[in-house]
Amino acid sequence: MFVVKNRKIFYAVSAILIIASIASLLVWGLKFGIDFTGGSLLEIAYPGGRPDVAAIQEKLTELEVPEFSVRPTGGDGIIIRTHFLSEEERKGLMDSLSDNGTTQVTEKRFDSIGPTLSSELVNKALLSVGLVILAIVLFITFAFRKVSEPVSSWKYGIVTVVALLHDVIVPTGVFAFLGHFAGYEVDTLFVTALLVILGFSVHDTIVVFDRVRENLRKEHEQKKLAPFDEIVGRSIRQTFNRSVNTSLTTVLALLALYFLGSEATQHFSLVLLIGIIVGTYSSIFIASPLLVTLERWQKK
């Protein structure tokens, strides 16, 4: 009953997180990668020692590259973002960066996406997130169709949407903050991570909701219906250890991936880390108590 009795405190914590995330998005916005903006990304390494960023920027200016950004990575690497580069322009850039072959330079990665494809990816990303949320709501409404008292089945779906929006907005807001201060970019892997978070979060939520449904059924069979808030509190208590332990094992694996994995998967694992922690919190401390709040509003 602790979670249900103190639900207003947990609502306040979530409200602060959501307001801070939305403010971050409005003030700084997301820093989109070339997947969504179009352009080219070149990652190179200088085995003999990385030159100053200013020197590399000067070479790009001499080549009259209209828009570019240069960011150091690792101990000897550089990531360069530019407008869309043709193969000939890429070779010219590599020649300039290697001082026409006199400086050892290793090309680690080169990605290039045209503006048409990038705009198509944006539309598909938004569509995929929207369809996943819609499918989840329909599934939960169907799965809990036999639960009509004291909260209707469609309200379980509404509560799930609120929790899912909470779980998507917070990591997105964090990446808006990190994009402004640390240059973190949002790409298709970020969208993939959000879809994984949605699936993981709804799984946790359904575990608690299913226990609520089971306890309601038992109460009806025994013809001694306890107050709804007591049933929800009991359901949370019965599933608390399972939810936390499941999330903890996933978080430990993601921490290992973040600190020991390659740099290419660091941002992906960070989004998942934030989303799974926030999703576990919302499933236990937000979604289930919201059922109690709806039930009380319904009575009034």
N, C-alpha and C positions, 0 to 999 in steps of 0.2 A: 504493500500500500504506500510505501515511501514515495515512489515515482508519481503515483496518481495524486497523492495529497499535496506534493510540492510541484505539481505540473506547471504552475504559473512561473516559477523560477526557471524551469527548463524552456518554457515559451520565451521568456525574456532573453535567455542566452542565445537562442536561435534567432530571435528578432535582431539582436545586436550583430550577429554574424551576417545575416542577410542584408541588413542596412549597410554594413561596412562593405560587403561584396558589391552591392549595387552601386554604392558611391564610388568604389574603385573602378567599376566598369564605366560609369558616367564621366568620371574625371580623366582617367587615363586610357580607357578602352583596351581592347586586346591588340597585341602585336602579332599580326597574321604572318605566317610563313609563306614561302613561295607556292605551297599547295593551293592557297586561297587568293594570293595576289598576282601570281604569275611572276616569272623571272628566272634567274639562275642562282644556284648556290654552289660555291666551290670551296672545298676543304682541302688544305694543303699542309704539309709538314716540312720543317727545315731541320734535317738531322744534324746539321753543323751548328745550329743555333739560330733562334728566331730573330729576325730584324725588328726594329721598332715599328709599331703600327703606323706612325706618322710617315715613315719611309715608304711603306706599302701604299698608303693613301696618296702619296705624291706620285707614285707610278701610275695609279689608276687615273689620277687627274691628267697626267701627261697623255694617257691613251684616250682622253676625252670621254670617259665613261660617264653618262649623265647622272645616274643615281647609283650610289653604292654605299655599303656599310662594311666595316672591317672589325672583326672581333677575335681576340686571342682565345685559344682553347688548348687545354692540356699544357704540357711543358714546352712544346715546340710547334704547336699548330696554329693555323689561322683559318677563320671562316669568313669568306667574302660573299656578300649578297649583291647582285647587280640586276639590271634589266635583263630581258631575255637575250642570251648570247647564242649566236650561231657557232658551228664547229670551228669556223675560221677565226672568229673573235676569241673563242676559248683558247685556241693555239697561240694567238697573238698575246693574250693575257699571260699564259704560262711562260712564254718566251721572255716577257718583260719581268715577271716575278723571279725567274731564274737567271736574270742578267744574260740572256742569250746562251744559257747552258753553262755559264761559269760558276753558278751557285747551285748546289744540290737541293732540289725541291721534289717532294713526293706528292703526287695527287692522290688523296685518300678517297675523295668523293666528289662527284659532279652531278647535280640534279638540275633539270631545266624543264619548266612548264609554261606553256603559252597562255595568254590571257583568256582565251575561249574555254580551255579545259579547266582553268582555275575557277571561273565563274560557274561552270557546271558542277564542280566539286562542292562549292558553297551551297548551291541549291540541294544537292543530294545529301549533304551533311545535315542541313536543317530538316529535310524531309524524313531522313532516317530517324533522327531523335524524336520528331513528332509522332511518327508511326509507332515507334517502340512504346512511347507513353500511352498512346491510344490503345494499343494492343494489351498493355498491362491492365489498364482500367477495365476494358471489356472482359478480360479473363477473370479479374477479381470479382467483378459484378456477377459473372456467371457462376464462379466457384462458391460464392456466398449467397446464391439466390434463395436458398432455403432459410436463411437467417433474416427474419423480418422484425423480430422484437429483441430488445427495445430499440435497436438501430437498424434501419433498412439496409439491404445489401448494397445499393448504389452509393450509400454514404461511406461504406468501406472503400469503395473506389475513389471517391472524392478525397478522403483522408490520405490514401496512397499517393494521389497526384500531388497533394501539398508536400508530403514527405519527399517525393522524387524531385520536385522543383527545388526544395531546400538542398538536396544532395547534389544538384547540378549547379545551382547558383553559387554556392560557397567555393568549390574548387575553381570555377570560372573567375570569380572575383579575386581569388588568390593569384591566379595566373595573370590577371590584369595588373596587379601590384608588382609581381615579379617581372612582367614584361617591361614595365616602366623603369624599374630600378636595376634589373639584372639582365635585361635583354631576352627573356624567355619568350619563345614564339609558340603560336598555336598552329598546329598542322593537322593532317588527317589522323595521325596517331592520337592526338588530343581528343578528337571526336570518338575514336575507337574506345579510348579510356572512359569517356562519359557513358557510352553504351554499356560497357562492362559494369560501371558503377550502378547504372540503373538496374541491371539484372541482379547484381549482388544485393543492392538495397531492398528491392522488392522481395527477394527471397527471405531476408531477415524479417521484413514486415509481415509476410504471409505466415511465417512460423508462429509469430505471436498471435496474429488474427485467428489462425487455425486453432490455437489452444483456447482462445476466447470462445470460439464456436463450440468446441468440444465441451468446455465447462458449462456453457449455456445449455447444451443438450442434456448433460448429466443433471443439471439443476431441474430441468423440466421433467425428466424421468422420475426424479425423486420427489417432485411436487413441492419443492421448498426453494423457490427462487430468491437468491441473495441479491442485495443491491448491485446494480451494474458496475459501479466503481470498484466494489470488492472483488467481483469476478475478473475484471480487467487487471486489477492489482495482483491477484493470485496467478493469473496467466503470465504476466510479466515475470513474476518471481520464479515460476516453473521453467521458463525458457531463457532466463537471464544468462546463466552459466553457458548454455549451449551457444547462444548468439555471440557472447564475448569470446569464448574459446575458438569458435570458428573464425571470427574476424582476426583474432590475435595470431593464429597460425598463418593466415594470409598476409598480415602486416609484416611478420618476421621474414617471410619469403620476399616481399617487396623491398624491405630494408636491405636485404642482401643484394637484390638486383640493383638497387639504387647506388649502393656504395661500392659494390664489387663488379657490377656489370659494365658494359660498354657505355660510352657517352651518348650514343645514339638512342639508348633506351632509358636514360636517366629521367628526362622530362615525363615520359610515358609512365614510368613507375612512380614518380612523384604525384602525378594527377591521381593515380589509383590509390596511393597511400592516403592522400587527403580525402578522396571520395569515400573510401571504405570506412575510414574512421568516422567521418561525418554521417555516413549512411547507417552505421551501427548505432550511433547516438540517436539519430532521428527515428529509427525503428523502435527503439526501446523508450526513449524519453519524449518523443513528439507524437508519432503516429497513434500509438495505443491510448495515451491520455486524451488525444483529440476525440476519440470515440466517446469518452466520458463527457467531455465538454459538449459535444453534439447532442448526447442523450439528455443533458441537463437543459440545454437550450430548447430541445424538443418538448420537455415537460413544461417549460415556461410558456 
